[in-house]
Amino acid sequence: MKKSLMVALLILSLSGCGDSNKPVVEGKDAALPQRTVKVSVSQTTLQDIQVSESALGRVVDPQATTVGAELPGRVQRVMVDAGDAVEQGQLLAELDDADAKTAVAVAQAELKRLTAQYDAQQRLVQRYRNMIEKRFVSSTILEQAEAQLDVLHEGVAAAESSLQQAKTNLQRTRVTAPVAGRIQVRYVAAGDYIGLGKPLFQVADGSRLTVAIALPETRAARIRVGQMVRMHLPGSEQLTMLPISELTPMVGRSNAFEARVVMDHNPGGWRAGGSVMAEIITDTHAAAVMVPEECVVLRPAGEVIYQIDQGVAHAVLVQTGVRQGGMIELTAGISAGVLVAANGAGYLSDGAAVTVQGDEADK
């Protein structure tokens, strides 16, 4: 009884091992659906593009004047600040003038003393000249008196020069603007002690400016005089385009040079010492084939784009050039007017089926 039961179980298990892993369908075997990738598309276009070198420039005023201290002293008052417009001769600052006034007083006293001695000696010489005619004095005494008169004359002249110098120094305690313009930099504040020649202010006319653009030597082959430069102040959209006027080496930096752009007028609000965003236009590519940068993807073979044709993506190997404004130049591999995958191109492979976004809504 037990033996017949085991045989029956073995027969049942063998009967279930045949094609148990093969799906059973009615009629033909069902075909598996092909996976499609949803993408957006763009069309390659023709554009004229400018190739440029971006750099940071600085505004220089060739007529800027640095006002320095003409004598040492302590700053008592400062009348202007950076950005203020000034007229020629306007008072900018005052230095402590106590020492200068003392020097003037000493020089005046010395001149007065020597002048009195000179006048007295002059009268004595005249008296001796009258007396020598009557032989009351010898010629030797007259000669000595005349020599002393000459010494006093030179002393008076020197005292007058010293007094003039002292008055000039007193005047120099009042720092004035040498030219009309605008205060670009204020270097000192009230209470500072300044040495001879120390800068106090920088005054610039501001009507004629130069933009100096520092560039590494590696760019020298692409930069030439006459190339146009597109410039704007940081945070401003007002563009100014002018040509490069000259190329000069940078003093102290052997591996750098400057491109200088001369401006015959101030575009408005530009100040010496300020920064400028500059783009030097080095070349123009006419009728360049352009696509959005998301269309180009990197594959082991290189950079490719996927041309879309009747719902199928075809990989096309391309060569790229200039990249600007979110667009990429295609220098080889494809022409203009071709429909290519954009968003979603990174998920494609050659021959992949695609669904273009928006097609379902159009149906």
GUBA-756477 format. One record per residue (C-alpha): residue in three letters; x, y, z; residue number from 0. Coordinates in steps of 0.1 Angstrom, whole numbers, plus 5000, padded with zeros to 4 digits. Example, Ala and Ser with C-alpha at 12.3 -4.5 7.8 and 13.67 -1.06 7.14 Angstrom:
<atoms>
aa, east, north, up, i
ALA, 5123, 4955, 5078, 0
SER, 5137, 4989, 5071, 1
</atoms>
This chain:
<atoms>
aa, east, north, up, i
MET, 5000, 5000, 5000, 0
LYS, 5028, 5024, 5010, 1
LYS, 5049, 5015, 4980, 2
SER, 5020, 5022, 4955, 3
LEU, 5014, 5056, 4971, 4
MET, 5051, 5066, 4965, 5
VAL, 5050, 5055, 4929, 6
ALA, 5018, 5077, 4924, 7
LEU, 5036, 5108, 4938, 8
LEU, 5066, 5103, 4916, 9
ILE, 5045, 5101, 4885, 10
LEU, 5027, 5134, 4895, 11
SER, 5060, 5152, 4900, 12
LEU, 5074, 5141, 4867, 13
SER, 5043, 5152, 4848, 14
GLY, 5047, 5188, 4861, 15
CYS, 5084, 5193, 4849, 16
GLY, 5078, 5197, 4812, 17
ASP, 5075, 5233, 4799, 18
SER, 5066, 5249, 4833, 19
ASN, 5089, 5280, 4826, 20
LYS, 5074, 5288, 4792, 21
PRO, 5045, 5312, 4793, 22
VAL, 5013, 5299, 4778, 23
VAL, 4993, 5323, 4757, 24
GLU, 4965, 5319, 4733, 25
GLY, 4975, 5317, 4697, 26
LYS, 5010, 5331, 4689, 27
ASP, 5036, 5340, 4716, 28
ALA, 5031, 5376, 4727, 29
ALA, 5059, 5401, 4714, 30
LEU, 5076, 5421, 4742, 31
PRO, 5070, 5460, 4739, 32
GLN, 5101, 5481, 4729, 33
ARG, 5111, 5508, 4755, 34
THR, 5110, 5544, 4743, 35
VAL, 5127, 5574, 4757, 36
LYS, 5108, 5607, 4760, 37
VAL, 5129, 5636, 4748, 38
SER, 5125, 5672, 4737, 39
VAL, 5139, 5683, 4704, 40
SER, 5157, 5713, 4689, 41
GLN, 5168, 5722, 4654, 42
THR, 5204, 5731, 4644, 43
THR, 5205, 5767, 4633, 44
LEU, 5229, 5790, 4615, 45
GLN, 5243, 5820, 4635, 46
ASP, 5271, 5845, 4632, 47
ILE, 5291, 5843, 4664, 48
GLN, 5319, 5863, 4678, 49
VAL, 5349, 5846, 4694, 50
SER, 5361, 5867, 4724, 51
GLU, 5386, 5867, 4753, 52
SER, 5371, 5877, 4786, 53
ALA, 5392, 5897, 4811, 54
LEU, 5390, 5922, 4839, 55
GLY, 5401, 5957, 4831, 56
ARG, 5408, 5988, 4853, 57
VAL, 5400, 6024, 4845, 58
VAL, 5429, 6047, 4844, 59
ASP, 5428, 6085, 4841, 60
PRO, 5459, 6097, 4822, 61
GLN, 5453, 6132, 4835, 62
ALA, 5449, 6121, 4872, 63
THR, 5470, 6141, 4896, 64
THR, 5483, 6129, 4930, 65
VAL, 5484, 6157, 4955, 66
GLY, 5513, 6150, 4979, 67
ALA, 5524, 6167, 5011, 68
GLU, 5549, 6195, 5004, 69
LEU, 5560, 6196, 5040, 70
PRO, 5556, 6172, 5070, 71
GLY, 5530, 6179, 5096, 72
ARG, 5498, 6167, 5112, 73
VAL, 5465, 6169, 5094, 74
GLN, 5441, 6193, 5112, 75
ARG, 5411, 6192, 5088, 76
VAL, 5400, 6174, 5057, 77
MET, 5374, 6193, 5036, 78
VAL, 5366, 6168, 5009, 79
ASP, 5360, 6131, 5004, 80
ALA, 5363, 6106, 4975, 81
GLY, 5338, 6114, 4948, 82
ASP, 5335, 6151, 4955, 83
ALA, 5339, 6175, 4926, 84
VAL, 5365, 6202, 4932, 85
GLU, 5376, 6234, 4914, 86
GLN, 5412, 6244, 4907, 87
GLY, 5426, 6260, 4938, 88
GLN, 5398, 6247, 4961, 89
LEU, 5410, 6240, 4997, 90
LEU, 5412, 6202, 5003, 91
ALA, 5428, 6200, 5037, 92
GLU, 5447, 6220, 5063, 93
LEU, 5479, 6209, 5082, 94
ASP, 5490, 6221, 5116, 95
ASP, 5506, 6255, 5108, 96
ALA, 5521, 6264, 5142, 97
ASP, 5557, 6255, 5132, 98
ALA, 5553, 6273, 5099, 99
LYS, 5540, 6305, 5116, 100
THR, 5570, 6304, 5140, 101
ALA, 5594, 6300, 5111, 102
VAL, 5578, 6331, 5094, 103
ALA, 5581, 6351, 5126, 104
VAL, 5618, 6341, 5131, 105
ALA, 5626, 6349, 5094, 106
GLN, 5609, 6383, 5097, 107
ALA, 5629, 6392, 5128, 108
GLU, 5662, 6381, 5112, 109
LEU, 5654, 6402, 5081, 110
LYS, 5645, 6432, 5103, 111
ARG, 5678, 6429, 5122, 112
LEU, 5700, 6426, 5092, 113
THR, 5681, 6454, 5074, 114
ALA, 5688, 6477, 5103, 115
GLN, 5725, 6467, 5103, 116
TYR, 5727, 6472, 5066, 117
ASP, 5711, 6507, 5068, 118
ALA, 5735, 6517, 5096, 119
GLN, 5765, 6504, 5077, 120
GLN, 5753, 6522, 5046, 121
ARG, 5753, 6555, 5065, 122
LEU, 5787, 6548, 5080, 123
VAL, 5802, 6541, 5045, 124
GLN, 5787, 6574, 5032, 125
ARG, 5802, 6592, 5062, 126
TYR, 5836, 6577, 5056, 127
ARG, 5835, 6587, 5019, 128
ASN, 5828, 6623, 5029, 129
MET, 5856, 6622, 5055, 130
ILE, 5882, 6607, 5032, 131
GLU, 5880, 6637, 5009, 132
LYS, 5891, 6658, 5038, 133
ARG, 5917, 6631, 5048, 134
PHE, 5901, 6626, 5082, 135
VAL, 5901, 6587, 5076, 136
SER, 5923, 6564, 5057, 137
SER, 5913, 6546, 5026, 138
THR, 5918, 6513, 5044, 139
ILE, 5891, 6521, 5069, 140
LEU, 5867, 6530, 5041, 141
GLU, 5875, 6498, 5023, 142
GLN, 5868, 6477, 5054, 143
ALA, 5835, 6495, 5059, 144
GLU, 5825, 6489, 5023, 145
ALA, 5833, 6452, 5026, 146
GLN, 5812, 6450, 5057, 147
LEU, 5784, 6467, 5038, 148
ASP, 5786, 6441, 5010, 149
VAL, 5784, 6413, 5036, 150
LEU, 5753, 6428, 5052, 151
HIS, 5738, 6432, 5017, 152
GLU, 5742, 6395, 5010, 153
GLY, 5728, 6388, 5045, 154
VAL, 5697, 6409, 5038, 155
ALA, 5691, 6391, 5005, 156
ALA, 5695, 6357, 5022, 157
ALA, 5671, 6367, 5050, 158
GLU, 5645, 6378, 5024, 159
SER, 5648, 6344, 5007, 160
SER, 5644, 6327, 5041, 161
LEU, 5613, 6347, 5048, 162
GLN, 5598, 6339, 5014, 163
GLN, 5605, 6302, 5020, 164
ALA, 5589, 6304, 5054, 165
LYS, 5558, 6321, 5039, 166
THR, 5556, 6295, 5012, 167
ASN, 5558, 6267, 5037, 168
LEU, 5530, 6284, 5057, 169
GLN, 5509, 6285, 5025, 170
ARG, 5517, 6248, 5019, 171
THR, 5498, 6239, 5051, 172
ARG, 5467, 6247, 5031, 173
VAL, 5464, 6219, 5006, 174
THR, 5446, 6230, 4974, 175
ALA, 5434, 6212, 4942, 176
PRO, 5460, 6217, 4914, 177
VAL, 5433, 6210, 4888, 178
ALA, 5396, 6209, 4885, 179
GLY, 5381, 6175, 4886, 180
ARG, 5368, 6149, 4911, 181
ILE, 5385, 6134, 4942, 182
GLN, 5392, 6098, 4932, 183
VAL, 5410, 6087, 4963, 184
ARG, 5415, 6102, 4998, 185
TYR, 5445, 6088, 5015, 186
VAL, 5445, 6107, 5049, 187
ALA, 5422, 6117, 5077, 188
ALA, 5423, 6144, 5104, 189
GLY, 5449, 6136, 5130, 190
ASP, 5473, 6117, 5107, 191
TYR, 5509, 6127, 5107, 192
ILE, 5522, 6128, 5072, 193
GLY, 5558, 6129, 5059, 194
LEU, 5572, 6149, 5031, 195
GLY, 5558, 6137, 4997, 196
LYS, 5532, 6114, 5012, 197
PRO, 5501, 6112, 4989, 198
LEU, 5470, 6130, 5003, 199
PHE, 5445, 6129, 4975, 200
GLN, 5441, 6118, 4939, 201
VAL, 5422, 6143, 4916, 202
ALA, 5411, 6132, 4882, 203
ASP, 5395, 6152, 4854, 204
GLY, 5374, 6121, 4843, 205
SER, 5366, 6134, 4808, 206
ARG, 5392, 6112, 4791, 207
LEU, 5399, 6077, 4804, 208
THR, 5419, 6047, 4795, 209
VAL, 5409, 6011, 4802, 210
ALA, 5440, 5989, 4809, 211
ILE, 5433, 5952, 4804, 212
ALA, 5459, 5928, 4819, 213
LEU, 5464, 5896, 4799, 214
PRO, 5488, 5866, 4802, 215
GLU, 5515, 5862, 4776, 216
THR, 5498, 5830, 4764, 217
ARG, 5470, 5851, 4748, 218
ALA, 5494, 5875, 4730, 219
ALA, 5491, 5856, 4696, 220
ARG, 5453, 5863, 4696, 221
ILE, 5453, 5899, 4707, 222
ARG, 5460, 5927, 4682, 223
VAL, 5457, 5965, 4680, 224
GLY, 5424, 5975, 4664, 225
GLN, 5404, 5946, 4678, 226
MET, 5371, 5957, 4692, 227
VAL, 5365, 5954, 4730, 228
ARG, 5330, 5951, 4745, 229
MET, 5330, 5967, 4780, 230
HIS, 5307, 5974, 4808, 231
LEU, 5308, 5982, 4845, 232
PRO, 5301, 5954, 4870, 233
GLY, 5264, 5952, 4876, 234
SER, 5256, 5974, 4846, 235
GLU, 5242, 5964, 4812, 236
GLN, 5253, 5996, 4794, 237
LEU, 5279, 5984, 4768, 238
THR, 5307, 6004, 4753, 239
MET, 5326, 5991, 4723, 240
LEU, 5360, 6006, 4713, 241
PRO, 5391, 5993, 4696, 242
ILE, 5424, 5984, 4713, 243
SER, 5447, 6014, 4710, 244
GLU, 5480, 5999, 4720, 245
LEU, 5496, 5968, 4736, 246
THR, 5522, 5974, 4763, 247
PRO, 5543, 5951, 4785, 248
MET, 5534, 5953, 4822, 249
VAL, 5563, 5967, 4843, 250
GLY, 5574, 5941, 4869, 251
ARG, 5556, 5912, 4853, 252
SER, 5576, 5896, 4825, 253
ASN, 5549, 5871, 4814, 254
ALA, 5520, 5896, 4811, 255
PHE, 5510, 5925, 4789, 256
GLU, 5482, 5952, 4788, 257
ALA, 5458, 5960, 4761, 258
ARG, 5449, 5997, 4764, 259
VAL, 5416, 6012, 4752, 260
VAL, 5416, 6050, 4750, 261
MET, 5382, 6067, 4755, 262
ASP, 5377, 6103, 4743, 263
HIS, 5348, 6107, 4767, 264
ASN, 5334, 6093, 4798, 265
PRO, 5304, 6069, 4790, 266
GLY, 5289, 6080, 4823, 267
GLY, 5298, 6070, 4859, 268
TRP, 5332, 6055, 4850, 269
ARG, 5359, 6065, 4875, 270
ALA, 5396, 6060, 4876, 271
GLY, 5405, 6030, 4897, 272
GLY, 5372, 6012, 4890, 273
SER, 5369, 5977, 4874, 274
VAL, 5355, 5970, 4840, 275
MET, 5343, 5937, 4825, 276
ALA, 5359, 5934, 4791, 277
GLU, 5355, 5910, 4761, 278
ILE, 5381, 5913, 4734, 279
ILE, 5365, 5901, 4701, 280
THR, 5393, 5881, 4684, 281
ASP, 5373, 5865, 4655, 282
THR, 5339, 5862, 4639, 283
HIS, 5325, 5829, 4627, 284
ALA, 5299, 5835, 4600, 285
ALA, 5270, 5811, 4595, 286
ALA, 5281, 5787, 4622, 287
VAL, 5259, 5756, 4630, 288
MET, 5247, 5760, 4665, 289
VAL, 5227, 5738, 4689, 290
PRO, 5218, 5741, 4726, 291
GLU, 5245, 5727, 4748, 292
GLU, 5222, 5699, 4762, 293
CYS, 5221, 5684, 4727, 294
VAL, 5258, 5674, 4728, 295
VAL, 5266, 5644, 4749, 296
LEU, 5299, 5626, 4756, 297
ARG, 5303, 5590, 4745, 298
PRO, 5334, 5567, 4743, 299
ALA, 5337, 5576, 4706, 300
GLY, 5336, 5613, 4714, 301
GLU, 5310, 5641, 4714, 302
VAL, 5277, 5631, 4696, 303
ILE, 5243, 5644, 4690, 304
TYR, 5212, 5623, 4683, 305
GLN, 5194, 5631, 4651, 306
ILE, 5157, 5623, 4654, 307
ASP, 5141, 5607, 4623, 308
GLN, 5106, 5591, 4624, 309
GLY, 5108, 5583, 4661, 310
VAL, 5143, 5568, 4660, 311
ALA, 5175, 5584, 4674, 312
HIS, 5206, 5582, 4652, 313
ALA, 5239, 5590, 4669, 314
VAL, 5261, 5614, 4649, 315
LEU, 5297, 5621, 4658, 316
VAL, 5304, 5658, 4658, 317
GLN, 5332, 5683, 4664, 318
THR, 5325, 5713, 4686, 319
GLY, 5339, 5748, 4686, 320
VAL, 5329, 5779, 4705, 321
ARG, 5306, 5777, 4735, 322
GLN, 5287, 5808, 4745, 323
GLY, 5253, 5818, 4758, 324
GLY, 5242, 5782, 4764, 325
MET, 5249, 5773, 4727, 326
ILE, 5276, 5751, 4712, 327
GLU, 5291, 5756, 4677, 328
LEU, 5293, 5724, 4656, 329
THR, 5323, 5726, 4632, 330
ALA, 5318, 5692, 4616, 331
GLY, 5294, 5663, 4615, 332
ILE, 5260, 5678, 4608, 333
SER, 5244, 5707, 4589, 334
ALA, 5218, 5733, 4598, 335
GLY, 5180, 5725, 4599, 336
VAL, 5184, 5690, 4614, 337
LEU, 5161, 5679, 4642, 338
VAL, 5181, 5667, 4672, 339
ALA, 5174, 5655, 4707, 340
ALA, 5178, 5680, 4735, 341
ASN, 5165, 5673, 4770, 342
GLY, 5169, 5635, 4775, 343
ALA, 5197, 5631, 4749, 344
GLY, 5220, 5618, 4777, 345
TYR, 5197, 5587, 4780, 346
LEU, 5198, 5577, 4743, 347
SER, 5218, 5552, 4723, 348
ASP, 5221, 5548, 4686, 349
GLY, 5188, 5534, 4672, 350
ALA, 5168, 5540, 4703, 351
ALA, 5131, 5546, 4699, 352
VAL, 5120, 5581, 4712, 353
THR, 5088, 5599, 4720, 354
VAL, 5090, 5636, 4714, 355
GLN, 5075, 5656, 4742, 356
GLY, 5043, 5673, 4731, 357
ASP, 5035, 5647, 4704, 358
GLU, 5008, 5631, 4726, 359
ALA, 4992, 5664, 4732, 360
ASP, 4992, 5673, 4695, 361
LYS, 4973, 5641, 4686, 362
</atoms>
